[in-house]
Amino acid sequence: MPKSKPSARAIKKTKSQPPRKAVSKKKVGAPVPKKPSKQNYTEEYADYLERYELYGEGRPRLSPAEFDRLDEEILDLLALETEQGVLSDDQIVRLQELEFLLLDSE
């Protein structure tokens, strides 16, 4: 029986080929969310982002501007509490809301 020639397919498999590149399964045109760069943030906001990653489920993620505004508000309330000794009921509720949003237990 004569020897048969190897098929083209068998020859292709034996040749060394570069590994295939992984093909992304993302939908074409779908926006890719950008991970925020912590380099441009204040230390306080970067700390907030770390707390948010750990404990932020069910809470809105604040922008740097929102965070700064609410952080100033909570500091004002805490200063007022220190001066007066006691906050009004409305101020206490607002303080609790700010603590929830800022993920701040103090």
HUCORPE-V253195 format. One record per helix or strand. SS is the DSSP state (~ for helix, > for strand). FROM is the first residue (numbers start at 1). TO is the last residue. If there is no record, write none. Layout:
# HUCORPE-V253195
SS & FROM & TO
SS & FROM & TO
This chain:
# HUCORPE-V253195
~ & 8 & 14
~ & 38 & 40
~ & 43 & 55
~ & 64 & 84
~ & 89 & 102
